[in-house]
Amino acid sequence: MIQLYWSPRSRSFTCLWLMEETGLPYERVLTDISTGAQKAPEFLKINPMGKVPALKDGDVALGEAAAICAYIADRYPETRLAPTLADPKRARYLQWLFFAPSCIEPALIQIFTKLEVPASTAAWGTASQVFDVLDTELQKGPWILGEDFSAADIVIGSGLNYAVRLFKMVPSRPSFEAYIARCAARPAFQRAEKIAAG
């Protein structure tokens, strides 16, 4: 059985939502990061970075929320959370799936720390550019791939929910509010919220 190592109030929410969307049976393994459980030797065999979320699926073990989303969506195609390899939408799906860890998260760190990084050397450009690009894309809606909900929406939706609604680090925009509302209306999102709240 798939095991998801998670902790409340962490990036684990992305993978909780993912697993609830799949409908696949899985075991939630609560990992108390306040006590350093993620630094235990047993856990480091699953994710050497000592972070949650992490996932085990038989002999497979991996960390990083976007990687977990990519793995589950591809390993279990019946979930219909990723375009097939032959689908022309596959390229855009991969771009947006990795936009959150590659652009949104660094932009949030830049905002939070008020770190001055020249746009020419920052892999994400600027925080304003990241959110302008995302705003433009989300205006097309309803999902990042148009009519098709995918694992990319789970990663992007989790990041926006965190940045705009929960921590108010990014000013709200109409496209963000509408997108987050669509995400939050999904039953799997709501189940994941209840799990994360304890």
N, C-alpha and C positions, 0 to 999 in steps of 0.2 A: 504493500500500500504506500502511496505517496505520503511523505511526512513533511509538513511545513513547520519550520522552526521560526517562531515569531515572538514578538513582545508588544504589549500595548504602547500607544503613543510613539510609534516609530514608523519607519518606511515599510514595515511589515504590512501595513494596510493595503498596499498595492497588491501584494500576493494573496492576502485574505480575499480581496475582491475578485482577483483572478480565479482562485480556486472555487469560490462560490458561483462564479459565472460558468465554470466548466460543467458543474453537476457531477464531477468525478468524486468518488470516495477518497477522502484524505484524512490524515490524522494531524491535528494541531499539537505541536510540541511547544508548550510555553517555555520561553527562555528568559529568565529574569536578568535583564541587563543591569539592573540596579545593584545586583550582587556579584556581577562579573561572570555570570554563567557562560557568557559567550566567549570567554577567554580560557575555559577549561580545555584540557588536551583533547577530550572526546569531541567537543564542538569544533575545535580548530582543524580536525580531520575532515569536517564537512565544509567549513569555510575558513581557510587560513587567515583571512582578514579579521576574524573574530567579530563579525557583524551579523545582525539579522536584517532582512529575512535570509534564510537558507533553506534548501530543499534537498530531500533524498527521495529517489525513485528507484527502488531496487539497488543496483550497484552504482547508480549515478548520484553524484552529490555536487551541488553548485550553490553559489551565492550571487548577489546582485539582482535586484528586483527586475530590471529590464531583461536580463539574461534568463531569469526564471520564467518570465512571461513568454519570451521567445521559445524557450525549450518546451514548455507545456503546450503552447499553441501548435508547434510543429510535431511534437511527439504524439499528440492526441488530436489529429485533424478532425475527428468527429465533433469537437467542440466548436468548430467553425470560427475560431478566433484569429485566424491568419489566412491571407490569400495563399493559394497554392503556388508552387514554384513557377508554374506556367502562366499564372495570372499576371497581366500587366500592372495590376495594382500592387504587386509584391514589392517593387522598388520603393514606392511612396510609403508603404506600410513600414518597411525597415527604417527608412529615414525618420519617420515620426516616432517609431518605437524607441529609437535611440536619441531622439531630440531631448527628452527629459533629462537623462543623466549627462548628456554632452553639452546641453545649452541651458535648460531651465535651472538645474541645480547649481551650476557655476554662477549663473546670473543672480540667483538668490543669495549665494554666499557673498557675491560682490555687493549686493544691496545691503545685506545684514552687516557686513564688516566695514562698509563704506570704502572698500579697497579700490584704489585708483589703478586700473590696468589699461594701458593703451589698447584701443580697439584693434590696432594693427597686429598686436602680439597675442591678444586673448583669443583662444580657439572659438569662443562663443560670440565674439564681436563685442557688443555692449548689451547691458541688461535691457535697455530700451529697445534695441534692435530685436532681441529675442522675443519680447512680448508684442512688438509690432508685427513681426512675421507670424506669430501664433494667432494674433487677432485677425489678421487678413485671412488666414487659412480657416479659422473657425467660423468666419462669417459665411462660408460656403455651406457648411453643415449638412445634415445634422451631426454627422460624425466626421472624424478626421479623413476617412476614405469615402465621404459622401453618405450614401444610404447604408453602408456596411459597417456595423460595429465590430471592432477588433481589439486585440490585446494592446494595440497602440493607444486606443482610447482609455484603457485602464491605466496605462502609465502616464499619459498626458493628463487625464482627468484627476488622478490622484495628486499629481504635482500642482495642478491649478487649484484644486480644493484646499490643499495645504497652504499655498502661497496667497490666495485671494481671500478665502472665507475663514480659515482657521486662524492664521497668523497675520493676516492683513499686511503682508509684506509688499504686495503688488497691488496698485490701484485697480479697482474693478473696472471692467468695460462691459458694454452690453453683450458682446459675443461671449465673454468669459462667463458672465452670469447665466446666460441661456444654456451654455454647454455644461456647466457644473450642475445646473438644475436637471438637465436631461440625464446626466450621470447619476445624480442622487436619487432620481426617480426609479432607477433600475432596482428590482428586488434583490439582486445579488449585492449591490452596493449597500443597500439597507441592512442585509444580513451581516455583511462584513462590519458595518458600523456597530451593530449590536455586539458582535463578538469582540471587537476592539475595545468597546466600553466595559466589557466584563459582565 
